Amino acid sequence: MSNAPLILVDGSSYLYRAFHALPPLTTSKGLPTGAVKGVLNMLRSLRKQYPDSPFAVVFDAKGGTFRDELFAEYKANRPSMPDELRVQVEPLHACVKALGLPLLCVEGVEADDVIGTLARQTAAQGRDVVISTGDKDMAQLVCPHVTLVNTMTGSVYDIEGVRGKFGVGPELIIDYLALMGDKVDNIPGVPGVGEKTALGLLVGVGGGLDVLYANLDKVPELPIRGAKTLPAKLAEHREMAYLSYQLATIKLDVPLDLDAEDLYPGTPDNAVLAEWYRELEFKNWLDDVLRQAPASAPAAGDLFAAPTSAPAAAESAAEAAPAAAAEQRYETILEQARFDAWLDKLRGAELIAFDTETTSLDPQQAQVVGVSFAVEPGEAAYVPLAHSYMGVPAQLDRDAVLAALKPLLEDPAKAKLGQHAKYDMNVLANASTPIAMQGVAFDSMLESYVLDSTATRHDMDSLALKYLGHSTIHFEDIAGKGAKQLTFDQIALEQAGPYAAEDADITLRLHQMLWSKLQAIPSLAKVLTEIEMPLVPVLARIERNGALVDAKLLGQQSVELGDKLVELERQAFAIAGEEFNLGSPKQLGVILYEKLGLPILSKTATGQPSTAEAVLAELAEQDFELPKVLMQYRSLSKLKSTYTDKLPEQINPRTGRIHTSYHQAIAATGRLSSTDPNLQNIPIRTAEGRRVRQAFVAPPGYKLLSADYSQIELRIMAHLAKDEGLLDAFRHDRDVHRATAAEVFGVALEDVSGDQRRSAKAINFGLIYGMSAFGLAKQIGVDRKQSQAYIDRYFARYPGVLAYMERTRAQAAEQGFVETLFGRRLYLPEIHSKNQAMRKGAERTAINAPMQGTAADIMKRAMVAVDGWLQSSQLDARVILQVHDELVVEVREELVEQVSERLRALMSGAAELDVPLLVEVGVGNNWDEAH
């Protein structure tokens, strides 16, 4: 017999604890998974800690137990299992079994009784037992060979640990519970006896219930509050105390036809695990399983369909589609003859999957290290061009290979496919042999994004797992991690070749899978082919254009911001009456709440008063001085570190410009986002933020034009809602906020005050984003009742808006998604959630997404139209920035009027709505002036 301890896991206890303690987690289809993940994480951790141990996970069985017969009200207070938890039980049990862990459920008794019996039997044989639980009742089981471990808190209890925790040893835990009762399990105990009294009684008489009832006359002398009245109370409820003792006692003699030697874990069933991890969208674990058992390939299609059983999982693996299980035939090309053969193959192919390997993730600075391509699933090649490690084999000449590929890659009639193809287009445009790549017909990243923007991340590794059931070679696998990570040119060809060839192969296989799905939904196929794909070369060009910034001006701003921060710090110290670290939540909490006595509005997960930005903002609104200063300090500090300090460092030495990267596949609604630097977050409501925009300048002889859609989402709202009041205001070019104020406040248009217009603006935009009466009240400074009255009056004046909202909620609930005017979909898996907060959040998203998504689609269509005109006209003008509803164009001074007029017309014509699309164009020497 092994000496490794027996591990007994209280599965039922951890299921509830994980559900209530961990943040809610759901799949893209709305299936709750947080409790499953929490328990499985704990089990995985325990197995690593005790790899050689017998191991059992014990759950309560369905139905009643002997305790219900003893006391009909047993556990009557416990609410029924929440629906969000109930649906997690079957997946958890299935995953436990698939992991090879013995799972025990015994009818008629609780998990505690099964654990107690096994623990006592095993301890009697001299073998150690570790019980993993969060249940205090289990403390009665602790003995020289039995220890409790709470894996969620890290607490460990041996005999002395129990005594330290409860004040009595394990031998008196049942008596302790019998006296004080247990509200959770509805064990009655003795009325009026709580934890302190129960402990005082047991310690005072030096024994359990029997000793206590034999010595009731001694109780009045004990140093316990109310000791004189306790004997009568104990005598009156003697029967209840002994019943409670029975209910609290864990059975140690459950008939079990097994012992520790029968509980060694078996071999995990990776095929079944893979199916469940797909269903539950545990991507990292799925990746691990597939790396161990690549044969467990799934059926083609949406790989998160719910598995029903182990046989069903095996069937689905057996029926894997050819695209998902293609045989891999990869080659690394070092000879001209093989390259020529592949060139012929590429020339004859209908579609070429193409990828570059480079020295950097920054496309404006990356150098080409090699190229890969595929034309049939499972067959791909990598051509290394610039690997530079010691002993690397001779490679083909980079410029000669690129020159040979140039006619193919620049041919607009030759269809190309990429995964994040914009990156490759920019790399090739900046290469030593520049290639103006054309004919990029498909992008697997964008195909996934258009199909379902929220289903997964859209990087290749995630997509291969989700749609092909394939675990790709990760870059870290061949390059390492951290500071010692190799660049691609340093990686040996034996590793680099399969990695690079796989990129092209997986891209092709993903395309075949995803494009077939998109073709089944024609509206989505059109979004891809008419909006997203035409935008790819446009964004690539904007990124390469870059924006000119005045580094000297930014440096001056940094100095000035630094001076302001020092002054704000002084003010904070003066208000606090002492110096402290403004960036330390702990020190700040002491100053705000202990020294200054400010109200505690929120607490952290660890129970400490929160110093988060939202809390400080609320305290600042309540006119507390220090939070006001801190909010200013944080705002200016972020502006300095993110922009005025950092932007000069991001100037490309080759171009002298800043080149942001635009992302098409991040924001769920279709909006573009930007990074490195993020130019969409520069604050424009503060003077300091606007000054950052002043550093974006036009070169000598040029101006910047800013073309901005005016109130585009409100105009889209008017179009979607078909509300005559809103339509009329926009058609007659009236100030819609003033018009709303006149309607809501019941005054003439000319009598609307500035405050009334501001409140109406908050109502107009607040309703688009699903703001509640409470939120609106807070924003405009009225009570909730008055705020609700404004909202009611708004809907009375604009009934079409209310009808649109109700119609959209109903459609979202029926379909599970909402659409933009151009057919882009946003799926809402939480629209049917039993959790009211999550469901309401999904409903707010349902109302807003068609407006925000349509605005994004219109901007993208406008960008394609503007770029097309600029390319064909050959005018000295170029788009350099896109931010929210705004395009910024750098244009030769003498062309300003011509470009302004055409820019306005093209953007206004990007969509046909029931109201005009108004575009405001400004001109200046810098971005701030132009805007």
N, C-alpha and C positions, 0 to 999 in steps of 0.2 A: 504494500500500500504506500502511495506517495505521501510525503509529509506536507505537501502544499495545502494551505487552508481551503476549506469549502467556502465558496462565495455564494451567498444567498441575497438576491436583490428583490426588494419590495416594489415590484413593478407598478402596482396600483397607486401606492403612495407617491412615487415619482411622476407618474402620469399626471396626477392632479397638480402636484407642485410645479412641474414644468409648465403646465397650462396656465397657471395663475401667476407664476413668477417671471416668465420670459415674455418678451414682446411678441405680439401676434405676427405670425408668418403665414403667408398663403402662396399657392402656386399661381401661375398666370391665369388659370381657370377658376381661381377662387377657392380651391380646396385648402382648408386650414392644415398646417403641418408643423407648427411651432412646438407642440408637445412631443410629437414623434421625434423631431430632431433633437430636442433637449434630452429625452430619455436615451436615444441611440448614442448621442455624444457621451453621456455618462457611462453607458455600457462599454463603449469602445475604450474609454479611458480606464475603466476597471480591468478590462481584459489585458490591456498593456501592462497594468500594474501587477496583475496576477496571471501571467501567461500559462503557467503550468497547473492551475487550480481547476478542480471540478467547479461547476458554475451553474446556477439555476436562476431563472427569472420567474417570479411567482406573482400571479394576478388573481384578484377575486373572480370567482366563477359567477355566472348569472344566477339569479334566483336567491331565495332566502337561506338563512343559516339557522343552526340550533338556537342562537341568541334571540332570534325573532320569536321563537316558541317560549323562551323564558320571559321575554318582555316585549309585548306587542309594539310599544312605542320606540323600540331600539332603532336608532338612526332615523327616526321619523322627522327630525328637524333638518336633516341633510337634504338640500334641494336636489332635484333630479339632475342627472348629468347634462351639462349644456350641449346643445346640438353640435357646436363647433368642436367640442371634445369627443363626443360620441363617434363622429365620423373618422376620428384618428385612431380608434382602438384597433380596428381590423388591420390597417396598414402597419401599426406598431407590432402587433402579434406576428404578422406575416414576415416583417423584417427581422424580428428576433429569431424566428425559426430559420429563416434563410441564412442568418449569420452562423447557424449551427449551434445556437445556444439552447439548452433544454428549457422549455417553457411549461410551467405547471399551473393548472387551474383545477381545483378539486371542489366538486359540488357539496353543498351543505355546510362548508366551513369557509373561513376567510383566509386570505393570503397569509395573515399573521400566524394562523394556526398551523398551516403547512410549514412555514418558516420555523416556527417554534419547535415542531416535532422533529424536523430534520436537524435543527441546531442541537437539540438535546441528545438525540441519538448519536450524532457525530461526536459531540463533546464527550459523551460517555465512553467512546472508544479512544479518548486521549488525543483527538485530532482538533486542531484549531478551526474556528468558524468565524467568518467576517460577514456580518449582516449589514447590507447597505440599505439604509432607510432614513426617512425624515420623521418617522412616527415615534413619539415619546413613549407609547405603550410598550414598545419593544425593549425598553430599558430593563424590564423584568426578566429578560432572557440572558442578560449579561452574567457571566461566571468566569472562572479561571481560563476556560478555553473559548469563550464567546465574547466578541468585541463588536460594537456598533460603529458604523462609519456613515456620516451624512455626506455623500459625494457632492451635493450642491453647495454645502458650506465649508467642507473640509474638516468638520468636527469629528473627533474620534473619542469613543467612550468605552473605557474598561471599567472595572469595579470602582476604582477611585474616581474615575471621570464621571460616573453616574452619581456618586455621592456628592461630588463637587457641583454638579449641575442641578440636582434636585434636593439636596440636603439629606437624603436618605439613601441607603444602599439598594441594590437590585432586589433584595429579599423583601423590601417594604414598598416597592413601587405599586403593586396591585392594591395594597391597603390605602396608599396615598391617593390613587385614582378612585377607589371606592368611596372615600370620604368627600373628595372635592368634586367628583363627577366629571363628565366630559361633554361639553355642549355640542361638539361636532358629532359625536356618536350618540348623543342623547342618553348617556348614562347618567341617571338622576343624582347619585350621591346623596349627601345629607344637606338639606336646605340650609343656607347660611354659612356653610363651611367652604372656604376658598383655599387657595394654595398655602397661604401663611398659616391659617388655622389648622389645616390638615397636617402640615409639617410640625407645628408646635405640639399637636396632640400625640403624634407618633414618637417624636423625640422625647416628649415629656414623660410618657408612660413606659418608654423603652421597649416598644413592641408593636405588633400589628393590631388588627381589629379584635381578635380574641383577648389580647392583653388589655386593650383599651376598655372593652366592655366589662372585663373583670375588675377594672379599677376606676370606674366612673367617679367614685368618691374623691379621688385624687385630682380630678380635672379642675375643680374650682381654684385650686392652689397654683395652677400652672400660669406662667407669665404670658397669658394669651388674652387678647382683647375679648371681652364678653365671656370670660371663662366661667363665671358663676351660673350663667344660663345654659351653658353647653350640655351638662349632664342630662337635663330634661329633654333637650332637643335631640341628643344622640339616642336616648332611650326610646323616644317617640318614633324615630325613624330607623330603628335597629334593623328591621326587616328590609328596608330599602337599601341600607348600607351593605348588607350581605348579598342582596340581589345584585347590587352594583359591583361587588367583589367578583361574583360569578361572570358578569358581563365583561369585566375588564381582564379576566384571566385568559391568557392565551393557552389553547389546548396543546398538550405535549404528547398526545397519543392518537393522532389522526392515523388511521390505517393506510400506510403507504407501502407499496410493493417495490421500494427502491431505497438505495442508500447513496452515500457520497460517491462510491465507485461507479455508479450508474450515471453520474451527472457530468462526465467530461464532455466538453463541447465537441461537436462533429465538424466536418469540413464545410465551410460556407458554400451555399449554392449560388454561384455567381450569376447564373442565368436569371434566376428569380430575383436576386438582389438588383441586378441591372434593370429589370422591368419595374420594380418598385421605386428605385431611385429616379428613374425617368418620370414615373407618375408623380412622385413627390417633388421633383425638380431639385434633388440634392446633387448638383452638378459635379462638385469636387469628389464626392464619394462615387458617383457614377464613373467618373474619369479613372479613379483608382481601380474599380472593379474591372473596367474594360481593359486596363493595362495588364491586369492579372489574367484575364480571360477574354481575349479579343474575339473568340468564337461566339460569344454571347451577343451577336449582332441582332438588332431589333428588326421588326418589319418596317418597311418603308412608310413614310408619311409622318403624321404627327406622332412622335414617339412618346408622348405623355398620355396616351390612352390608358385607362385603368386596367391593370392586369386582374384577372379573376382567380387564378390559381397557378400552382407550379406547372401543371401540364399545359395550361394556356400560354404561359411564358415560354415554355420550350417550343410550342408550336410556332409562336410568333418569331422566335429566333430562327427556326427552320425555314420559315417562309420569307426570309430577308430578301429584299429586292436586289437585282443585279447591281444597281447603282450604289447600294449601300454596302455590298460585300464584294466589290470588284477585286480581282487578283491584282496585286501591285507589281508592275514591271517598270522599275525606275532605272534610269542610267545617267551617269555623269559623263559628259562629253569632253574629251581632251584631244580628239583627232578631227581634223578638218573634214574627212570623209563622212564621219558620223554627223557632224554639224550640217553638211550639205544635204545628207539624206533627210534630216529633220526639216531643213528649209523647204525641201520639196513637199514633205508631208504637210507643213504649215500652209504652203501655197494652195494645196488642194483641199484644205479643210473648210468646212462651212463656218466653224466657230473655233477661235483659238483662245484657250485659257492662258493668260500671261501674267508673270509675276517677276518683280526685281528683288534681289537681295542687295543690301546696301550697308554703309558704315554708320548710319545714323537714322533716328526716327524723324529728324527734321528734314523734310524734303527739299528745303532750300539750301541745305549744306551737305546732304548725303551724296556719297560717291557710289557709283554702281560697282558691285563686287561680282555679281553674276546674274543670269537670267534663267527662268524656267518656263516651260510651256507644256500643255497637254491638249490633245484633240480627241482622245477616246478615254472613257473611264478606266482607271487602273494603269494607264500607260503615260509616263511623263519623263521629261529630261531636264537636267540642270547643266548649264554651261558656265563653269567657273571662269572668271575673267581677271580677278585681281586679289586672289588669296595671297597672303604675304608672309606666312609663317615659315620657319626654318624647315627645309626639306620638302616644300610643296612641289608636286609634279609640274612640268611645263604646261601652261594654259594657252588657249587661243588668244590672239591679240584682241584687246577690248574694243579698240576703235574699229577694227576690221569686222568684228562680229556685229557691232551696233550699226555699222554702215550697211552690212548685208541685211539686217532686220529692218532698217529704216523704211524702205519702200513698202513693206508689208504693214508696218505699224502706222505709217502715215496715210495708208489707203483708206479713205472713208467708206469704201464699199466692202472692205474686208472686216467682217464682224469679229470684235474682240470682247473678251470677258475678263473681269478682274474681281478681286476681293479688296474693296477700298481702292478702286482703280485711280482715283484722283491723286493719291500718293505717287503711284508709278508714273502717271503723266507728268507730274512736276519734277520727279527725279530725272526722267528722260529728257525733259525740256532743258534741264540744267547740266546735262551730261557733257563730257568732252566732245562727243559727237552728238550734238543736240538732235532730238527727235520730237517733232510736234505730233504726238500720238492722236490719231483720229479713228473713228469707227468703233468706239467703245459702246457696244450695244447693250451690255448687261453688266451688273455688278452684284455678286451674291450677297454682299452686305446690305445693299439697298433692297434687294428682292426680299430678304428676310424682314427688313424694317417695314416695308410697305405691306407685306403679308400680315404682320402683327407686331406693332412697334413695342409692345410691352411683354411679349412672350418670353424673351430672352435677351441677353446682350448679343450684339451682332458681330462680334469678333469671330474669327475662323474656328478657334478651339471650341467656343460655346456652340456655334452652329453645327459643327461636325458631331458633337455629342448629341445635340437635340434631334437633328434631322437624319443623321446617318448612323448614329450609334457607334461612332468611331472616335477613339481617343488619339488625337494627333500627337506628333512629336512636338513637345513644347520647346520654345527657344531656350528656356532655362536648362532643359535637359542636355543641351549640347554646348551652351555658352556659360553655364554657371550663373551665380547670382551675386548681387551686391557690388562692392567696389572692384572685385576681381573678375567681374563678368567680361568675357571676351567680346570684341566686336566681330562681325561676321567674317571679315577678311582674315581673322586669326584662327578660325575654326577649320579643323582638318577636313579634307574633302570626303573622307569616309563617313563623316557625320553630316557635313553640310549638304552633300548631294541628296540623300534620302529626304532630309528636312525640306529642302527647296523644291524638289520634284513633287513631294507630297502637297505642298502649298498649291501648286498648279492643278494637281489631280483633284484635290478636295474641292477646290473652287469650281471645277467643271461638274463634279458630282453634285455639289450643292445646287448649282444652277439648274441642273436637270430636274432635281427634286422640287425646288422652289418655283421655277417658272411654270411647271405643270400645275402647281397649286394656284398660282396667280391667274393662269389662263382660265381656270374654272370660275374665277370671279372677275369678269371683264372690267368692272369699274376699277379694281385694284391694278389690273394689268395696264390700264390707261394711265393711272397715277405714276406707275413706274416709267412707262415708255414716253409719256408726254410731259411729265413734270420733273421727276427725279433724275433720270438719265441725261436729258438735255442740259440739266443744271451742272452736271459734273465738270465738263470742260470750262464752264463759266466760272465756277468757284476756283478751279485750278488757276485760271488766268488772274482772278482777283488776288489770290494768294501770292502769285509771282509778282504782280504789280507792286504790292506792298504800299505802305504809307510813309511819307517823309515826316520825321519828328525833329523838333529842335531840342537836342540833348542839353544845350547850355541853359535854355529856359527851364527845362525839367530840373536841372541841378539847382537853379535859383529857388524853384518852388520847394525842393526838398529841404533846403536850408531854412526857408521861411516856415515850412511846416514843422521842422525840428524846433525852431524857436517857440512856435505856438504850443507845441507839446510840452516843452519845459514850463511855460507859463501855466498851462492847464494843470500840470503836475503840482506846481506851487499852490494853485488854488485848492486842489484836492487836499493837500497836506494841511492847509490853513483851516478848511472846513472840518477835517478829521481831528485836528489838534495834535497830529503826529505824522511822521513819515511812514510810508508803507509801500509795498510793491503793488502798483496798480494792476499788474498782470497776474497776481496771485489770487485765485478765487478764495483760498483759505483766509488769507490776511484781509481781503476785501469783505468777506462775510463777517469777520470779527468786528471790523470798523462799522459796517452798515447796521448790523443787527444787535450786536452786544453793546457797542459803545454809543452809537447814535440812536439805537432803539427803533429803527424803521420797521414798518410792518412786514412780516414774512408772507409773501404772496405765493411762493412755490418752493418745493423742496426737491433736492436731487434724489437719485435712486438710493443713495446711502443715507438719506434722511437729513442731509445738511441743507440749510437755507440756500436757495439758488441765487447765483449772481449772473445768470445768463442774460444775454442782451435783451430779450423780450421782457424779462423781469425789471431790468434797469430802466427800460423805456417806459414801462407802466409807472414805476416809481417817479421817474422824471415828469411824467404827465401829472402826477399828484403834487408837483411843485417842490419836491425834495431837492435840495441844492446839489449834494454830492452826486447822485445819479445823473443829474443834468451834465455836470462837468465830465463824469466818466463816459457818458454817451458821446460827447464831443471828442474826448480823448481817443476813444476807440475808433471813431469815424476817421479822424485825421491820421491816426497811426496806420490804419489799414490803407488809406489813400497813399501815404508815404511809402510804405513797404511794398505795396502791390504795383504802384504806378510810377511815382516820381523817382524812386530809387531804382526800380527794376527796369523800366522801359529803356533807358539808355543802354543797359546791358544786353537788351534784346535786339539791338540794331545789327543787322547782318553786315559783316565787314565787306562782303563782296558788292552789295547793292547800296549800302548806306541807308537802308530802310528797315522798317519793322514789318514782318510778314506773319500775320496771325494765321491760324488754321481753322477753317470752318468745318463743322460737323453736321452731316445730314441725318445721321442715324442715332441720335441721342434723345432729344426732346420727344416725348410720346405723341405730341399733337402735330408734329411736322415742322415746327419752328427750327431754324438754324441756331447753332450755338458756336461760340468761338473760344479757343484756348491759345495760350503761349504767344501773346497775351490774350486774356479775355477782355475784349473791347466792349462787351455788352453790359458790363457791370460798372462802368465809370459813372459815378453819381452826377446827375446834371441838375439836381435841385439845390445844390450848395455852390457857393461861389468858388470854393476850393476845387470841387469836382469839375466845374466848367473851365477852370484855369488849366486843368490837365488837357482838356480838349483844345485849348489854345496852342498847345505844343504840337499838335498835328497840323502841319503847315503845307502850303502850296509852294512849289519851287519858283524861282524867279521867272516871270513871264507867264505864270499860270494862276488860276483861281481854283478854289474848291466850291463845288455845288453840292448842296444838301437837298435831296428830294425826299419829302416825308409824307406818307399817307396821313390825312387828317381824320382822326376818330374812326379808323377803319373798322374796328370791331363793333362799334355802335351802329355803323352803317350796315354791316352784315346782319346785326341783330334786327334792324328795321326790315331788311330784305327777308330774313327767315321768318320773322313773326308776322309779316304782312300787316303790321299795325298802321292804320291810316294816319294817326296822329304823328307818329315818328316819321313815316314816309313823307308826309306833308312838310314837316320841319326841314328835312334834308333836301327835298326837292326845291324848296324855296330858299335854300341856303341860309336858313335861320340858325342862330346860335342855339344848338340843341339843348345845352345845359340851361340857358336862359328860358327856352321854351318849356322845358320840364319844370323849372322853378315856377313859372307862371301857372302851370297846370296844378302842381302839387300844393303850392301855397295860396292859390286862388287870387292872384294879383294880375294886373295888366302887365304885358310884356315889358313896357317901358318903365314900370315901377319895381322891377325885380332888383333887389339889393345885391351887393357883392357877396354877403354871407349866404343869402338864399341861393345864389348861383353855385357857390361852392358846395352847399349841401346837396343841391340837385345833381351836381357832377358826381358827388360821392354815391348818390342813389343810382345814377345811370351806370356807373362802372361797378358799383358794389353788387348790383343784381346780376350783372354778367358773370361775376365770379362767385355767385351764390352766397353773398353776405347775408347774415341773419339780422333780425331787428336789433339784437344785442350788439352785434359788431358795428352796425350802422350808428347806433346810439352812441357808442364809444367814439366813433370817428368824428361825428358832427357835434358832439357835446350836448346831447339831449337825453332824457330818460327813455327807457325801453318802450314805454307806452306811447310816447310821442313819436318815437322812431317807427313803431309799428303802424301808427296812424298815417305817417308819410308814405310808407310802403303800400298800405291799403289804398290810399288816394292815388298813388302812382298807377297801380293796377286798374283802378276804376277809370282813370283817364286813358290808359294804354292797355285795354283788355287783350289786344293781340299778343302782347308780351307774355302775359300770364298764360294764355292759351298755348303759346309756343313752349313755355316751360313745362306745363302739364303734359303736353303732347310728347315732348322729348323724353321726359321721365318714363312715360308709358312705353315708348318705342325702345328705349334702352333696356327696360326690364324684359320686354318681349324678345328682342333680338340679341341682347348681350353686347351691343355695340352701338355707336353713333357714327355719322358720316359728315364729311365736309361737303360743300356744294360740288366738289370735283370728284367725290367718291372715295376719298381717303377714309379709312376706318380707324376708330379707336375702340378697342375692346375693353369692357368694364367687368372683369371677373367678380368684383365685389358688389355688383348691383343687386345680387340676391343674398348677400351676407346676412346671417342672423344677428350679427353685431350691428346695432343701429348706427353707431358713429361711422363705421366703415361703409355701410349702405348709403348713408346721407352724403358722405364724401364722394362716393361714386355718382350719386345723383347730381351733385354740384358740378363734377367733372363732365357729366353728360350734357349739361346745359351749356357750359363754357367751351368745351372742345370743338363743337362745330364752328363756333365763331373764331376761336384762336387758330384752329386748323385751316379754316378757309382763308383767313388773313395770311397765314404762312404760304398757302398754295398760291394766292394772288401775288405775293412778293416774289416767289420763285418764278412764276410765269413772267412777271415784269422783268426780272433779272435776265432771263433768257432772251426776251424781246430786246431789251436795251443792249445787251452784249452783241446780239446778232446785228443790230443796226450799227454799232460802233465798229465791228469787224468789217462789215461791208462798205461802210462809208469811208473808212481809213482816216477819219478825223483824228486830230491830235487830242484825244480825250480817252480816259480810262476809268473804270470803276475801281476804287481802292478800298472801300469799306461797305459792309452791310451790317446794320445794327437795328434790330427790332423792325420797325416799319420804315426805315430810312436807308437810302442809298447815298453814298458820298462819291462824287466824281471829280477827278482832277482834270482840268480842261485849259487849253490855251486861252489866254485872255480875250483875244479877238473872236473866239468861237462861243463865248459864254451865252450870248442871247440865242444863237442857233441851237446849241445843245440843251439849254434850259427848256426851250419850247418843245423840242422833240422828246426830251426826257419826261416832261409832264404828260404829253400825249400818250406815249407808250405805257407809262405806269397807270394812267387813268383807264386805258383800254385793256388792261390785263384781265378784266372780268366784266361781265354785263350783269349789273344788279338793278333792282327797282329804284335805286337812288344813285346819284352820281358819285363816283370815286374822286374825291378831291385830293390833289397833290400840291403841297406847298413847297416851293423851291426857293432856297436862299443862297446867297453868294458871299464869299469872304476870302480873306487871305489865310484863314485858319478854320478849323472845324467849328469852333465855338461861334465865330462870326457868321459862318454860313448857316448854322442851325438856328 
